[in-house]
């Protein structure tokens, strides 16, 4: 009876809440900004007519989520550029009227999954048990009961290390630090609307966390296997990460940085092998260590770009 009442076409709330959550997921902010509160204490919708139209259409389509997502993503509002002009900023400072495309940093899980995808490591098979990817040693010991089955963290191996973040085993009292740095909720309470911060710790995670360094190494492998000269390979990697070709000045910076790393690793015996040993995925033995390590550092730079971890 409760289910029938909630999904009754005449019910004013359920479809609106659902549509607003999907809109928030796509645009970064819901039509009703307070996605967790549609009551009298919540914020008024920025476009009530749009919310109502989408909700009615959603119900009449048979609650077809795929159709709704396709409908939103093919709209002119979604496909417009996020570039802002002084006039647009003055007329619509918070972009509540969708005068430009949405721009926001990706969620924690998406940042990790994107890095794995760019490195060719992501395993997209569906279902199955939770997995335990890279995390610091001893992360669970300080908060675990003696004799608990989750007192010690034992990392998985093989494909389990590269599954989507949604399958990560989660201990609420000791959540994954690399995800928490990007504002993933601890899951102790339900969070309908995440905070988005921008801190130096996030860059440090992307630069130094074992998962991201390994992803950079595998992205480097893909770049080194591309046909053409160094500029072509760097341009290919840049486009893969950002969705556009680098400008002349940007390519010059990449070339200069890469050559500096190459000289450093060529002059410092052992450091290249130390870097290439990070992560359990195999390395390409046929590539010289200094070249491989230099491209890994360049790929690490690409994964750190604001454009790489931002939807725009």
C-alpha positions as CSV (number, residue, x, y, z in Angstrom):
1,X,0.0,0.0,0.0
2,X,2.8,2.4,0.8
3,X,4.6,1.7,-2.5
4,X,1.4,2.2,-4.5
5,X,0.8,5.5,-2.6
6,X,4.3,6.7,-3.2
7,X,4.2,5.9,-7.0
8,X,0.7,7.0,-7.6
9,X,0.7,9.5,-10.6
10,X,-1.2,11.9,-8.4
11,X,1.5,11.9,-5.7
12,X,3.2,15.3,-5.9
13,X,6.5,14.4,-4.2
14,X,8.2,11.1,-5.3
15,X,8.7,11.9,-9.0
16,X,9.9,15.4,-8.2
17,X,12.5,14.2,-5.7
18,X,13.7,11.5,-8.1
19,X,14.0,13.9,-11.0
20,X,15.8,16.4,-8.8
21,X,18.3,13.8,-7.6
22,X,19.2,12.9,-11.2
23,X,19.4,16.5,-12.2
24,X,21.8,17.1,-9.3
25,X,23.9,14.2,-10.4
26,X,24.2,15.6,-13.9
27,X,24.4,19.3,-13.3
28,X,26.1,19.3,-9.9
29,X,23.2,21.2,-8.3
30,X,19.5,20.2,-8.2
31,X,16.6,22.4,-9.5
32,X,15.8,22.3,-5.8
33,X,19.2,23.0,-4.2
34,X,18.3,21.4,-0.9
35,X,17.9,17.9,-2.4
36,X,17.6,16.4,1.1
37,X,14.7,18.7,2.0
38,X,11.6,19.3,-0.1
39,X,9.7,20.6,2.9
40,X,8.9,24.1,4.1
41,X,12.5,24.6,5.3
42,X,14.0,23.7,1.9
43,X,14.9,26.1,-0.9
44,X,12.3,27.0,-3.5
45,X,13.1,25.4,-6.9
46,X,15.0,27.7,-9.3
47,X,12.6,26.6,-12.1
48,X,9.4,25.0,-10.7
49,X,7.8,24.6,-14.2
50,X,10.8,22.6,-15.4
51,X,10.7,20.4,-12.3
52,X,7.0,19.7,-12.7
53,X,7.3,19.0,-16.4
54,X,10.2,16.6,-15.9
55,X,8.3,14.9,-13.1
56,X,5.1,14.4,-15.0
57,X,7.0,13.2,-18.1
58,X,9.0,10.8,-15.9
59,X,5.8,9.2,-14.5
60,X,4.1,9.0,-17.9
61,X,7.2,7.3,-19.4
62,X,6.7,4.5,-16.9
63,X,9.5,5.8,-14.6
64,X,12.0,5.1,-17.3
65,X,15.3,6.3,-15.8
66,X,17.4,5.7,-18.9
67,X,15.1,7.8,-21.0
68,X,15.1,10.6,-18.5
69,X,18.9,10.7,-18.3
70,X,19.2,10.6,-22.1
71,X,16.6,13.4,-22.4
72,X,18.5,15.6,-20.0
73,X,21.9,15.0,-21.5
74,X,20.7,15.7,-25.0
75,X,19.2,19.0,-24.0
76,X,20.7,22.3,-25.1
77,X,21.1,23.2,-21.4
78,X,23.5,20.3,-20.8
79,X,25.5,20.6,-24.0
80,X,26.3,24.3,-23.7
81,X,29.8,25.5,-22.8
82,X,30.7,26.3,-19.2
83,X,32.8,29.3,-20.3
84,X,31.5,32.4,-18.5
85,X,31.5,36.0,-19.6
86,X,31.2,39.1,-17.4
87,X,27.7,39.6,-18.7
88,X,26.6,36.1,-17.8
89,X,28.2,36.3,-14.4
90,X,26.3,39.5,-13.6
91,X,23.0,38.2,-14.8
92,X,23.2,34.7,-13.3
93,X,26.1,34.5,-10.8
94,X,25.2,31.1,-9.3
95,X,24.1,29.7,-12.7
96,X,20.6,28.9,-11.3
97,X,19.1,29.9,-14.6
98,X,21.4,27.6,-16.6
99,X,22.9,30.5,-18.6
100,X,26.0,28.4,-19.1
101,X,27.1,24.8,-18.7
102,X,27.7,23.3,-15.3
103,X,31.2,23.1,-14.0
104,X,32.2,21.2,-10.9
105,X,34.8,18.8,-9.5
106,X,34.0,15.2,-10.0
107,X,32.9,13.1,-7.0
108,X,35.5,11.1,-5.2
109,X,34.6,7.8,-6.7
110,X,34.5,9.2,-10.2
111,X,37.9,10.8,-9.8
112,X,39.4,7.4,-8.9
113,X,37.4,5.5,-11.6
114,X,38.5,8.1,-14.2
115,X,42.2,7.6,-13.3
116,X,41.8,3.9,-13.6
117,X,40.0,4.2,-16.9
118,X,42.7,6.6,-18.3
119,X,45.3,4.1,-17.3
120,X,43.4,1.2,-19.0
121,X,43.1,-0.5,-15.6
122,X,39.3,-0.1,-14.8
123,X,37.4,-3.4,-14.6
124,X,33.7,-2.7,-15.4
125,X,32.2,-6.1,-14.7
126,X,29.0,-5.8,-12.7
127,X,28.0,-7.4,-9.4
128,X,29.9,-9.6,-7.0
129,X,31.4,-9.1,-3.5
130,X,33.1,-6.0,-2.2
131,X,36.8,-5.5,-2.9
132,X,39.7,-4.1,-1.0
133,X,41.9,-1.9,-3.1
134,X,45.0,0.0,-2.1
135,X,44.8,1.6,1.4
136,X,47.5,2.5,4.0
137,X,48.8,-0.4,6.1
138,X,47.1,-0.7,9.6
139,X,44.3,1.6,8.7
140,X,41.7,-0.4,10.6
141,X,43.7,-1.4,13.7
142,X,43.2,1.8,15.7
143,X,39.4,1.7,15.5
144,X,38.8,-2.1,15.6
145,X,37.7,-4.3,18.5
146,X,40.2,-6.9,19.4
147,X,39.4,-10.1,17.6
148,X,37.2,-8.4,15.1
149,X,37.0,-9.7,11.5
150,X,37.9,-6.2,10.4
151,X,40.8,-5.5,12.7
152,X,43.4,-5.9,9.9
153,X,43.1,-4.6,6.4
154,X,44.2,-7.2,3.8
155,X,44.5,-5.8,0.4
156,X,43.1,-7.7,-2.6
157,X,45.1,-8.6,-5.7
158,X,44.5,-8.9,-9.4
159,X,41.4,-7.5,-11.0
160,X,39.8,-6.7,-7.6
161,X,42.3,-3.8,-7.2
162,X,40.8,-2.1,-10.3
163,X,37.1,-2.5,-9.9
164,X,34.8,0.6,-9.7
165,X,34.9,2.4,-6.5
166,X,31.2,1.6,-5.7
167,X,32.4,-2.0,-4.9
168,X,35.0,-0.9,-2.3
169,X,34.5,-2.5,1.1
170,X,33.7,0.3,3.5
171,X,34.4,0.4,7.2
172,X,32.5,3.4,8.4
173,X,34.9,4.1,11.3
174,X,37.9,4.1,9.0
175,X,36.8,5.0,5.5
176,X,39.2,5.1,2.6
177,X,41.4,8.2,3.0
178,X,41.9,8.8,-0.7
179,X,38.1,9.0,-1.2
180,X,37.6,11.1,2.0
181,X,40.1,13.7,0.7
182,X,37.7,14.3,-2.2
183,X,34.7,14.8,0.1
184,X,33.2,11.3,0.0
185,X,30.8,10.9,2.9
186,X,31.7,8.5,5.7
187,X,28.4,6.7,5.3
188,X,27.6,7.0,9.0
189,X,24.6,9.1,7.9
190,X,22.7,9.5,4.6
191,X,24.1,12.4,2.6
192,X,21.9,13.5,-0.3
193,X,24.1,16.5,-1.2
194,X,27.9,16.3,-0.9
195,X,30.2,19.2,-0.1
196,X,32.8,20.1,-2.7
197,X,36.1,21.5,-1.4
198,X,39.4,22.3,-3.1
199,X,42.4,21.6,-0.9
200,X,46.2,20.9,-1.3
201,X,45.6,17.4,0.1
202,X,43.7,16.4,-3.0
203,X,46.6,17.2,-5.2
204,X,48.9,15.3,-2.9
205,X,46.6,12.3,-3.1
206,X,46.7,12.4,-6.9
207,X,50.5,12.8,-6.9
208,X,51.5,10.2,-4.3
209,X,48.7,7.7,-3.6
210,X,49.7,4.2,-4.9
211,X,46.5,3.8,-6.9
212,X,47.1,7.0,-8.8
213,X,50.8,6.5,-9.4
214,X,50.0,3.1,-10.8
215,X,47.3,4.6,-13.0
216,X,49.9,7.2,-14.2
217,X,52.4,4.4,-15.0
218,X,49.8,2.6,-17.1
219,X,48.7,5.8,-18.8
220,X,52.4,6.3,-19.6
221,X,52.5,2.8,-21.1
222,X,49.6,3.7,-23.4
223,X,51.2,7.0,-24.4
224,X,54.6,5.3,-25.2
225,X,52.9,2.8,-27.4
226,X,51.3,5.4,-29.6
227,X,52.8,5.9,-33.0
228,X,54.6,9.2,-33.8
229,X,57.1,11.4,-32.0
230,X,57.2,12.6,-28.4
231,X,54.9,15.6,-29.2
232,X,52.3,13.4,-30.8
233,X,52.3,11.0,-27.8
234,X,52.0,13.9,-25.3
235,X,49.2,15.4,-27.3
236,X,47.4,12.1,-27.4
237,X,47.7,11.7,-23.6
238,X,46.6,15.3,-23.0
239,X,43.5,14.8,-25.2
240,X,42.6,11.5,-23.5
241,X,42.6,13.2,-20.1
242,X,41.0,16.6,-21.0
243,X,39.0,15.9,-24.2
244,X,40.8,18.5,-26.2
245,X,44.2,18.9,-27.9
246,X,46.8,21.0,-26.1
247,X,47.6,24.6,-27.1
248,X,51.1,25.4,-28.3
249,X,52.1,26.8,-25.0
250,X,50.7,23.9,-23.1
251,X,52.5,21.4,-25.3
252,X,55.8,23.3,-24.8
253,X,55.4,23.0,-21.0
254,X,54.7,19.2,-21.3
255,X,57.8,18.7,-23.5
256,X,60.0,20.7,-21.2
257,X,58.7,18.9,-18.1
258,X,59.1,15.5,-19.7
259,X,62.7,16.2,-20.9
260,X,63.6,17.4,-17.4
261,X,62.3,14.2,-15.9
262,X,64.1,12.2,-18.5
263,X,67.4,13.8,-17.7
264,X,66.8,13.3,-14.0
265,X,66.1,9.6,-14.2
266,X,69.0,9.1,-16.7
267,X,71.4,10.6,-14.2
268,X,70.0,9.0,-11.1
269,X,70.5,5.2,-11.1
270,X,67.8,3.2,-9.4
271,X,65.1,5.9,-9.0
272,X,63.4,5.0,-12.2
273,X,63.0,1.4,-11.2
274,X,61.8,2.4,-7.8
275,X,59.0,4.5,-9.3
276,X,58.1,1.8,-11.8
277,X,57.8,-0.8,-9.0
278,X,54.8,1.1,-7.5
279,X,51.6,-0.9,-8.0
280,X,51.0,-4.6,-8.7
281,X,50.1,-4.3,-12.4
282,X,53.0,-5.5,-14.7
283,X,55.3,-3.0,-16.4
284,X,56.5,-3.1,-20.0
285,X,60.0,-4.6,-19.9
286,X,60.9,-3.5,-23.5
287,X,60.8,0.3,-22.6
288,X,63.9,1.9,-21.1
289,X,63.5,2.6,-17.4
290,X,64.4,6.3,-17.7
291,X,62.0,6.9,-20.6
292,X,59.2,5.0,-18.8
293,X,59.7,6.8,-15.5
294,X,59.8,10.2,-17.2
295,X,56.5,9.5,-19.1
296,X,55.0,8.2,-15.8
297,X,55.7,11.6,-14.2
298,X,54.3,13.4,-17.2
299,X,51.2,11.2,-17.0
300,X,51.0,11.9,-13.3
301,X,50.9,15.6,-14.1
302,X,48.1,15.1,-16.6
303,X,46.0,13.2,-14.0
304,X,46.5,16.2,-11.7
305,X,45.2,18.8,-14.1
306,X,42.1,20.7,-13.0
307,X,40.5,19.8,-16.4
308,X,41.0,16.1,-15.8
309,X,39.0,16.0,-12.5
310,X,36.5,18.7,-13.4
311,X,33.2,18.3,-15.3
312,X,33.0,21.3,-17.7
